[in-house]
């Protein structure tokens, strides 16, 4: 019994010792470790995203067009906001209370634990006021970033602009790498080359105490990554030519596109009316955007890329080339100027050959040229014959880059329209239309739609005698250039010899006596110009004026298209404007006596043009 009693005390002692150990450990966990936890709570792990420097954009001469400038945003993490002194906070930032409430509500909707922007582009006074008092407002922080700064007031549509990523964007997989407060290219080159310009983000992990004081890198930066700056873009735009084009188009609606036909590089890209690209940066940019959006003149509309017009008589050149390729005419074929077929706009010499007909833009001549192209007796049925002929004609036309994307390096390119037999079948019914239904295509009217960019590209094709390079803005990305995809030649279905037969007529239009485009002539300064005028019927008002051409005629360095809405005859407004642009590019200046045209063009150019040449 005594032995058992002894074992009882031993076992009891063991249990007591274990209990003491547990009690001590519990005290250590609840009291001592609690102090450690309190200390840990005062140090949080902060993930800092390092935004890369966005790539700089240069013009063809190496001058900076778009660069970066530092700005600051006020960020908020809703879960960390404690006992916010609303009145004091709003007083510091001169912010309405309701605006603060709306901002906090939007931040909570996005995430209660992630930072989102409350105030973007803090002004210097705002930054100073809040920076000194952040200690009193837990959950708020100032985040530096780089914003875009535009050093030119021109080429807004080509450059585009950068804006904040929207909640709608964040819902799409395409924008998975973005977070609220990030900025990205919204339009233009900024959007098209977003991936190249953006670069790659970096991440740093830092220990920060409750007062916002950094306590050092987490694990000596083991998990940090460096940001990689975006790549610079070098553009083909000639800044002086662009500026001059925008000046000439003041007070007008329309576009001017100039391209180097030997490379496809875009030299000028004018959309009128335009705006200063800096309007869409900085504080108040949202309000300024809405003002531009409400403007009835539509300054935000990218006309060279997205406006589609009937090309007018400029399109006669395409019909000439196709007819020659189909061997239904020769350069020496003559047709009478028969007004019973279609009305001609003015009296002129007999169109005894292609050159004379082109020079005078004879409508009846080209009516008969296309008739010969389409009606070749492919079928005994006149309906079937014209449908088969139109289908073949359309194949030729689309080889000129029409009714398709030219793959220019801008978003939003419109394809235009070249009608097919199926198009007319849908409109009129199968075998319910004939050549008389579609004859307006012969003079560039009717259902044909082309963009000003496509028109300029057409001029490149004639300048190169049958091929073009895809029009583009970027000459090089970083140290890479020229880009291989823009070095490929695109050939039409028409032999080069036929273009050689057409160009003399284009030269006669401009340099020949009485040619419809004589006000684009630069013979007085030793430059021969090839071109074609056009007047586009507008059933809602004054006709639109067009001109397409290139110079010098035998060694083209610039191809150009001009569209001026509601300007009347192409020879009286579009042609002289094109002449000024070509001279400016080729000579670097304009002849003194032609400076008066600069003053007349923004108003009404037809004051100095005789009625005889209005075509």
C-alpha positions in Angstrom: 0.0 0.0 0.0 2.9 2.4 0.9 4.4 1.6 -2.5 1.2 2.4 -4.3 0.8 5.6 -2.3 4.3 6.6 -3.4 3.6 6.0 -7.0 0.4 8.2 -6.6 2.5 11.2 -5.6 5.0 10.6 -8.4 2.2 10.5 -11.0 0.6 13.5 -9.4 3.9 15.4 -9.5 4.4 14.6 -13.2 0.9 15.9 -14.0 1.5 19.0 -11.9 4.8 19.6 -13.7 3.2 19.3 -17.1 0.4 21.6 -16.0 3.0 24.2 -14.9 4.8 23.9 -18.3 1.5 24.4 -20.1 0.6 27.4 -17.9 4.0 29.0 -18.5 3.7 28.4 -22.2 0.1 29.8 -22.2 1.3 32.9 -20.4 4.1 33.2 -23.0 1.7 32.9 -25.9 -1.0 35.2 -24.4 1.1 37.8 -22.8 4.7 37.8 -24.2 3.8 36.8 -27.7 0.9 39.2 -27.6 3.4 42.0 -27.3 5.2 40.6 -30.3 1.9 40.4 -32.2 1.3 44.0 -31.3 4.6 45.0 -32.6 4.0 42.9 -35.8 0.6 44.7 -36.2 2.5 47.9 -36.3 4.6 46.7 -39.2 2.7 45.8 -42.4 4.0 44.3 -45.6 3.4 46.8 -48.4 3.5 45.9 -52.0 4.7 48.8 -54.1 4.2 48.6 -57.9 6.8 50.5 -59.8 5.3 51.9 -63.0 7.8 51.9 -65.9 8.6 55.0 -67.8 6.4 55.1 -70.8 8.2 55.2 -74.1 8.9 58.6 -75.7 7.6 59.5 -79.1 9.8 61.3 -81.6 9.2 62.8 -85.0 11.3 61.9 -88.1 13.9 64.5 -87.2 14.5 63.1 -83.7 12.5 65.9 -81.9 10.4 64.8 -79.0 6.7 65.0 -79.6 5.4 63.2 -76.4 7.3 62.7 -73.2 6.6 61.9 -69.5 6.1 64.3 -66.6 5.7 63.3 -62.9 2.2 63.7 -61.3 0.8 62.4 -58.0 -2.5 60.6 -57.2 -4.1 60.2 -53.8 -4.9 56.5 -53.2 -7.2 54.9 -50.6 -7.6 51.4 -49.2 -11.1 51.4 -47.7 -10.5 48.8 -45.1 -7.7 50.8 -43.5 -9.7 54.0 -43.2 -10.3 54.6 -39.5 -12.4 57.4 -37.9 -12.0 59.7 -40.9 -12.3 63.4 -40.0 -14.3 64.2 -43.1 -14.5 68.0 -42.5 -10.8 68.4 -42.1 -9.9 66.1 -45.0 -12.2 68.0 -47.4 -10.9 71.3 -46.1 -7.3 70.3 -46.9 -8.1 69.3 -50.4 -10.8 71.9 -51.0 -13.1 68.9 -51.9 -16.9 68.8 -51.6 -18.0 66.3 -49.0 -20.3 64.5 -51.4 -17.3 64.1 -53.8 -15.4 62.4 -51.1 -18.3 60.1 -50.2 -18.8 59.2 -53.9 -15.1 58.4 -54.2 -15.0 56.2 -51.2 -18.1 54.4 -52.3 -16.5 53.7 -55.7 -13.3 52.5 -54.0 -15.3 50.1 -51.8 -17.1 48.7 -54.8 -13.8 47.9 -56.5 -12.1 46.4 -53.4 -12.0 47.0 -49.7 -8.4 45.8 -49.4 -6.8 47.1 -52.6 -5.7 50.7 -53.3 -7.7 52.7 -55.8 -7.4 56.4 -56.8 -9.4 58.9 -55.0 -7.9 62.1 -56.4 -5.8 62.0 -59.6 -3.3 64.6 -60.7 -3.0 66.4 -57.4 -2.1 70.0 -57.8 1.0 71.4 -56.0 -1.1 73.0 -53.2 -3.2 69.8 -52.8 -0.1 67.6 -52.7 1.6 69.8 -50.0 -1.5 69.9 -47.9 -2.2 66.2 -47.8 1.4 65.1 -47.7 2.0 66.8 -44.4 -1.1 65.4 -42.8 -1.2 61.8 -44.1 -0.2 60.5 -40.7 -3.6 61.6 -39.4 -5.5 59.7 -42.2 -4.8 56.0 -42.1 -5.7 54.2 -45.3 -4.6 57.1 -47.6 -1.4 57.3 -49.5 0.2 59.4 -52.3 1.3 57.5 -55.3 3.6 59.0 -57.9 3.3 58.2 -61.6 4.3 59.5 -64.9 1.8 61.3 -67.1 2.0 62.2 -70.7 3.2 65.6 -71.8 2.6 66.7 -75.5 5.2 69.1 -76.8 3.2 69.7 -80.0 -0.2 71.3 -80.6 -0.6 69.3 -83.8 -1.4 65.7 -85.0 -3.8 65.0 -82.2 -5.6 62.3 -84.1 -2.4 60.4 -85.0 -0.8 60.6 -81.6 -4.0 59.8 -79.7 -4.1 60.2 -75.9 -3.6 58.3 -72.7 -6.4 57.9 -70.1 -7.4 55.9 -67.0 -8.4 52.3 -67.3 -12.2 52.1 -66.9 -14.1 49.6 -64.7 -15.6 48.2 -67.9 -12.1 47.5 -69.3 -11.0 45.8 -66.0 -13.8 43.2 -66.5 -12.2 42.0 -69.8 -9.3 39.5 -69.9 -7.4 41.8 -72.3 -6.9 44.2 -69.4 -6.1 41.7 -66.7 -2.7 43.2 -66.0 -4.2 46.6 -65.2 -5.6 47.9 -61.9 -7.6 51.0 -61.0 -5.5 54.1 -61.3 -3.5 52.7 -64.2 -3.3 54.7 -67.4 -3.2 53.3 -71.0 -3.4 54.4 -74.6 -7.0 55.2 -75.5 -6.6 56.2 -79.2 -4.1 56.8 -81.9 -0.5 55.7 -81.8 -0.7 55.7 -78.0 -3.3 52.9 -78.2 -1.9 50.9 -81.2 1.6 50.6 -79.6 0.4 50.3 -76.0 2.3 47.1 -75.4 5.6 48.6 -76.7 5.2 52.0 -75.0 4.0 50.6 -71.6 7.0 48.5 -70.7 6.9 46.2 -67.8 6.0 46.9 -64.2 8.3 46.3 -61.2 7.3 45.3 -57.7 8.9 46.1 -54.3 7.9 44.7 -51.0 8.5 47.0 -48.0 7.9 46.8 -44.3 6.0 49.9 -43.2 4.9 50.8 -39.7 1.5 52.1 -38.7 2.6 55.7 -39.1 3.6 55.1 -42.7 7.3 55.0 -42.0 9.3 52.6 -44.1 11.2 50.1 -42.0 13.1 48.4 -44.8 12.9 45.9 -47.6 11.2 42.6 -47.0 13.8 39.8 -46.8 16.4 42.2 -48.3 14.4 42.5 -51.5 14.4 38.8 -52.3 11.1 39.0 -54.1 11.5 42.5 -55.7 11.5 42.9 -59.5 12.7 45.8 -61.5 10.5 47.8 -63.9 11.5 47.9 -67.6 10.9 51.2 -69.4 8.7 51.2 -72.5 10.3 51.4 -75.9 10.6 54.7 -77.8 8.9 55.3 -81.1 10.4 57.2 -84.0 7.7 58.4 -86.4 7.7 59.3 -90.0 5.7 62.5 -89.6 7.3 65.7 -90.9 6.4 68.2 -88.2 6.6 71.3 -90.4 4.5 69.8 -93.1 1.9 68.6 -90.5 1.8 72.0 -88.9 1.4 73.7 -92.3 -1.4 71.3 -93.3 -3.3 72.0 -90.2 -2.9 75.7 -90.8 -4.2 75.4 -94.3 -7.2 73.4 -93.1 -8.3 76.0 -90.5 -12.0 76.7 -90.7 -12.6 73.7 -92.9 -13.8 70.1 -92.5 -11.8 67.4 -94.2 -8.4 65.8 -94.3 -5.0 65.9 -95.9 -2.8 62.8 -96.1 0.7 62.8 -97.5 2.8 59.7 -97.9 6.3 58.9 -99.2 5.4 56.5 -102.0 8.9 54.9 -101.9 8.5 53.7 -98.4 4.8 54.1 -97.3 5.8 56.4 -94.5 3.1 58.9 -93.6 4.4 62.5 -93.8 1.3 64.4 -92.8 -2.0 63.3 -91.4 -4.4 66.2 -91.0 -8.0 65.8 -89.7 -9.9 69.0 -89.6 -11.2 70.4 -87.3 -8.6 69.3 -84.8 -7.6 70.1 -81.2 -4.5 70.4 -79.0 -3.6 66.9 -77.7 -2.7 68.5 -74.4 -6.5 69.2 -73.8 -6.9 65.5 -72.9 -4.3 65.5 -70.2 -4.2 66.8 -66.6 -6.9 68.0 -64.3 -10.2 68.7 -66.0 -9.4 66.5 -69.0 -12.7 64.7 -68.6 -14.7 67.9 -68.9 -12.6 69.0 -71.9 -13.2 65.7 -73.6 -17.0 66.1 -73.2 -16.8 69.6 -74.7 -15.0 68.1 -77.7 -17.5 65.3 -77.9 -20.5 67.7 -77.9 -18.9 69.9 -80.6 -21.1 69.6 -83.7 -18.0 70.0 -85.9 -16.8 66.6 -84.5 -13.1 67.5 -83.8 -12.6 64.0 -82.2 -13.6 62.3 -85.4 -10.5 60.9 -87.3 -11.5 61.8 -90.8 -8.5 60.4 -92.7 -9.0 57.0 -91.2 -12.7 56.7 -90.5 -14.5 59.1 -92.9 -15.7 57.4 -96.1 -16.5 59.5 -99.1 -17.3 58.9 -102.8 -13.9 59.6 -104.4 -15.4 61.5 -107.3 -13.4 61.9 -110.6 -10.2 60.8 -109.0 -11.5 57.3 -109.2 -11.5 57.6 -113.0 -7.8 56.8 -112.9 -8.6 53.3 -111.4 -11.2 52.7 -114.1 -8.6 53.7 -116.8 -6.1 51.2 -115.4 -8.6 48.3 -115.3 -9.9 49.0 -118.8 -6.3 49.0 -120.2 -5.6 45.7 -118.3 -8.8 44.2 -119.8 -7.7 45.4 -123.3 -11.0 47.0 -124.0 -9.3 50.4 -124.6 -5.9 51.6 -125.5 -4.2 54.9 -124.6 -5.3 56.1 -128.0 -9.0 55.2 -127.8 -11.4 58.1 -128.2 -15.1 58.4 -127.2 -17.4 61.3 -127.9 -18.4 63.6 -125.1 -22.0 62.4 -125.4 -24.1 64.4 -122.9 -27.0 62.0 -123.5 -25.2 59.3 -121.6 -24.2 61.4 -118.6 -23.8 65.1 -118.2 -20.3 66.7 -118.5 -19.6 69.7 -116.3 -18.0 71.9 -118.9 -17.2 72.2 -122.6 -13.8 71.0 -123.7 -11.9 69.6 -126.6 -12.9 66.3 -128.1 -11.6 63.4 -125.9 -9.6 61.8 -128.7 -7.5 59.7 -126.3 -6.9 58.8 -122.7 -4.7 61.8 -121.9 -7.1 64.4 -123.2 -10.1 62.7 -121.5 -8.2 62.6 -118.2 -7.0 66.2 -118.5 -10.6 67.5 -119.0 -12.2 64.8 -116.7 -14.8 64.0 -119.4 -17.7 62.1 -117.7 -19.2 60.6 -120.9 -15.8 59.3 -121.9 -15.4 57.4 -118.7 -19.0 56.2 -118.8 -18.1 54.4 -122.0 -14.8 53.2 -120.7 -16.4 51.3 -117.8 -19.3 50.1 -120.1 -16.6 48.5 -122.3 -15.0 46.9 -119.2 -18.2 45.5 -117.6 -20.2 44.6 -120.8 -17.8 42.2 -122.6 -20.4 39.7 -123.7 -19.7 37.1 -121.0 -23.3 36.0 -121.1 -26.2 36.5 -123.6 -28.3 37.8 -120.7 -27.6 41.6 -120.2 -28.3 41.1 -116.5 -25.9 38.2 -116.1 -23.3 39.9 -118.4 -23.2 43.0 -116.3 -23.0 41.0 -113.0 -20.1 38.9 -114.3 -18.4 42.0 -115.5 -18.9 43.9 -112.3 -17.5 40.9 -110.3 -14.3 40.9 -112.4 -14.1 44.7 -112.2 -14.3 44.6 -108.4 -11.5 42.0 -108.1 -9.3 44.5 -109.9 -10.4 47.4 -107.8 -9.8 45.7 -104.5 -6.2 45.0 -105.6 -5.7 48.7 -105.2 -6.2 48.4 -101.5 -9.8 49.5 -101.5 -12.7 47.8 -99.6 -10.1 46.4 -97.2 -7.9 47.5 -94.3 -4.5 48.8 -95.3 -3.1 47.7 -91.9 -2.0 51.2 -91.0 -0.6 51.4 -87.4 -3.7 53.2 -86.0 -6.8 51.7 -84.5 -10.2 52.3 -86.0 -9.4 52.0 -89.7 -12.5 51.9 -91.9 -12.6 49.6 -95.0 -14.8 51.7 -97.3 -17.0 50.0 -99.9 -16.7 48.7 -103.4 -20.1 47.3 -104.4 -20.4 43.8 -105.6 -23.1 42.0 -107.6 -24.5 40.6 -104.3 -24.8 44.2 -103.1 -27.0 45.2 -106.0 -28.9 41.9 -105.9 -29.8 42.6 -102.3 -30.9 46.2 -103.1 -32.7 45.6 -106.4 -33.2 41.9 -106.7 -31.5 39.2 -108.7 -31.4 40.1 -112.4 -33.2 43.3 -111.7 -30.4 45.7 -112.4 -28.2 46.6 -115.5 -25.3 48.9 -116.3 -27.6 51.9 -116.2 -28.1 51.1 -112.6 -24.5 51.3 -111.8 -23.0 53.7 -114.3 -22.2 56.3 -111.6 -19.3 54.0 -110.5 -17.6 55.0 -113.8 -17.1 58.6 -112.4 -16.4 57.7 -108.8 -19.9 58.4 -107.5 -22.7 56.2 -106.4 -22.1 53.6 -103.7 -18.3 53.7 -103.8 -16.8 54.8 -100.5 -13.1 55.3 -99.8 -11.2 56.9 -96.9 -8.8 59.7 -97.4 -6.0 57.4 -96.4 -7.0 54.9 -99.1 -7.0 57.8 -101.6 -3.5 58.8 -100.7 -2.5 55.2 -101.0 -4.0 55.2 -104.5 -1.7 58.0 -105.4 1.2 56.0 -104.2 0.2 53.2 -106.5 0.2 55.5 -109.5 3.4 57.1 -108.4 5.1 53.6 -108.2 3.4 52.5 -111.4 1.5 49.6 -109.8 2.4 48.8 -106.2 2.3 50.3 -102.7 3.8 49.8 -99.3 1.4 49.7 -96.4 1.0 53.2 -95.0 2.5 53.6 -91.6 3.7 56.1 -89.0 6.4 54.3 -87.0 9.8 54.1 -88.6 11.4 52.2 -85.7 10.6 50.8 -82.3 13.5 51.4 -80.0 16.5 50.4 -82.0 14.5 48.2 -84.3 13.7 49.6 -87.7 12.5 49.9 -90.4 9.8 47.3 -89.5 9.8 44.3 -91.8 6.1 44.2 -92.3 6.2 47.7 -93.9 8.9 46.7 -96.4 6.7 44.4 -98.4 5.4 45.5 -101.8 1.7 45.0 -102.6 1.1 44.8 -106.3 -2.2 45.5 -108.1 -3.6 43.2 -110.8 -2.7 45.9 -113.4 0.6 45.7 -115.3 3.0 48.6 -114.7 3.0 49.5 -118.4 -0.6 50.6 -118.1 0.3 53.1 -115.3 2.9 54.5 -117.6 0.2 55.2 -120.1 -2.0 57.0 -117.5 0.5 59.3 -115.8 0.9 61.7 -118.8 -2.8 62.4 -118.5 -2.4 63.1 -114.8 0.5 65.5 -115.6 -1.7 67.2 -118.2 -4.4 67.7 -115.5 -2.0 69.9 -113.5 0.7 71.2 -115.9 -1.3 71.3 -119.1 -3.0 74.4 -120.3 -6.6 74.4 -119.1 -6.2 71.3 -117.0 -8.7 71.0 -114.2 -5.9 70.9 -111.6 -3.8 73.7 -112.9 -3.8 75.5 -109.6 -1.7 72.6 -108.1 1.0 73.3 -110.7 4.6 73.9 -109.5 6.2 74.3 -112.9 7.3 77.8 -112.1 9.7 76.4 -109.5 10.8 73.5 -111.7 8.6 70.7 -110.3 6.2 68.6 -112.5 3.1 67.5 -110.7 0.8 64.6 -111.6 -2.7 64.6 -110.2 -6.5 64.4 -110.6 -9.3 66.6 -109.4 -12.7 65.5 -108.2 -16.0 66.9 -107.1 -18.2 64.7 -105.0 -21.9 65.1 -105.2 -23.4 66.0 -101.8 -27.2 65.7 -101.7 -27.4 67.5 -98.4 -25.5 70.6 -99.3 -22.5 72.0 -101.2 -20.4 69.4 -103.0 -17.1 68.1 -101.5 -13.8 68.9 -103.2 -11.1 66.3 -103.8 -7.6 66.1 -105.3 -5.1 63.3 -105.5 -1.6 63.6 -106.9 2.2 63.1 -106.5 5.4 65.0 -107.3 7.8 65.2 -108.9 6.0 63.3 -111.6 9.0 61.3 -112.8 10.6 60.7 -109.4 7.8 60.9 -106.8 8.8 61.8 -103.3 5.3 62.7 -102.0 1.9 61.4 -102.8 -1.1 63.3 -101.4 -4.9 63.3 -101.1 -7.1 66.2 -100.1 -10.7 66.1 -99.1 -12.5 69.3 -98.2 -16.1 69.0 -97.3 -18.6 71.5 -98.8 -15.9 73.3 -100.7 -17.3 72.8 -104.2 -15.1 72.0 -107.2 -11.8 70.1 -106.6 -9.8 72.3 -108.9 -10.7 75.5 -107.0 -9.8 74.5 -103.4 -8.4 71.0 -103.0 -5.9 71.3 -105.9 -4.2 74.6 -104.8 -4.0 73.3 -101.2 -2.3 70.1 -102.4 0.1 72.2 -104.5 1.1 74.2 -101.4 1.7 71.1 -99.4 3.8 69.4 -102.1 5.9 72.6 -102.6 6.4 73.0 -98.8 7.7 69.4 -98.5 9.9 69.4 -101.6 11.4 72.9 -101.3 11.0 73.6 -97.6 9.2 76.8 -98.5 6.4 78.3 -100.7 7.0 80.7 -103.5 6.2 84.3 -102.3 3.5 84.9 -104.7 1.6 81.7 -103.6 1.4 82.9 -100.0 -1.8 84.8 -100.9 -3.4 81.4 -101.4 -2.8 80.6 -97.8 -5.0 83.4 -96.8 -7.7 82.6 -99.3 -7.9 78.9 -98.7 -9.2 79.0 -95.1 -12.1 81.1 -96.5 -13.2 80.5 -100.1 -10.6 79.5 -102.7 -12.9 79.9 -105.7 -12.6 83.7 -105.7 -9.4 83.4 -107.7 -10.4 80.5 -110.0 -12.2 81.0 -113.2 -15.4 79.1 -113.8 -13.9 77.5 -116.9 -11.7 75.3 -114.6 -14.2 74.3 -112.1 -14.0 70.5 -112.3 
